[in-house]
Amino acid sequence: MIRLYLTLAALAAYLTDSYTRLRDEEEGLTTTEIAVVTFLLVGAAIVVMGIIYVAARNNAENIPVPEAPA
């Protein structure tokens, strides 16, 4: 258990150090990075909308049609 804690502590220290170095090296995102991130977000939104559309359509097709009383 102590070994796991030490491993996680070392990993956290490494990630913190890496993040600090990356942050210090560059002030902001470049235009290409912003374009790629935007493209990925738009693609993810389209996929989610497709999943919602298919689920809504399937639910709508499964609504029973009431029959008129005889």
C-alpha positions in Angstrom: 0.0 0.0 0.0 2.9 2.4 0.8 4.5 1.5 -2.5 1.3 2.4 -4.4 1.2 5.7 -2.5 4.8 6.5 -3.3 4.2 5.6 -7.0 1.1 7.9 -7.2 3.0 10.7 -5.4 5.9 10.4 -7.9 3.5 10.3 -10.8 1.7 13.4 -9.5 5.0 15.2 -9.0 6.1 14.3 -12.6 2.8 15.5 -14.1 2.8 18.7 -12.1 6.4 19.4 -13.3 5.5 18.6 -16.9 2.5 20.8 -16.8 4.5 23.7 -15.3 7.2 23.3 -18.0 4.6 23.2 -20.8 2.8 26.3 -19.4 6.0 28.2 -19.1 7.2 27.4 -22.6 4.2 28.7 -24.5 1.7 31.4 -23.5 -1.3 30.2 -25.5 -2.6 27.9 -28.2 -1.6 28.4 -31.8 -4.2 28.9 -34.5 -3.7 25.3 -35.7 -4.3 23.9 -32.3 -7.5 25.9 -31.9 -8.7 24.8 -35.3 -8.0 21.1 -34.5 -9.7 21.3 -31.1 -12.7 23.1 -32.7 -12.9 20.5 -35.4 -12.9 17.7 -32.8 -15.6 19.4 -30.7 -17.9 20.0 -33.7 -17.4 16.3 -34.7 -18.3 15.1 -31.2 -21.4 17.3 -31.2 -22.5 15.9 -34.5 -22.1 12.4 -33.3 -24.0 13.1 -30.1 -26.8 14.8 -32.1 -27.0 11.7 -34.3 -27.3 9.4 -31.3 -30.1 11.6 -29.8 -31.9 11.7 -33.1 -31.8 7.9 -33.6 -33.0 7.4 -30.0 -35.9 9.9 -30.3 -36.9 8.4 -33.7 -36.9 4.8 -32.2 -39.0 6.0 -29.2 -41.4 7.8 -31.5 -41.9 4.7 -33.7 -42.6 2.5 -30.6 -45.5 4.7 -29.4 -48.7 2.5 -29.6 -51.5 3.9 -31.7 -54.8 3.9 -29.8 -57.8 2.4 -31.5 -61.2 4.0 -31.5 -63.8 2.3 -29.3 -66.2 0.2 -31.2 
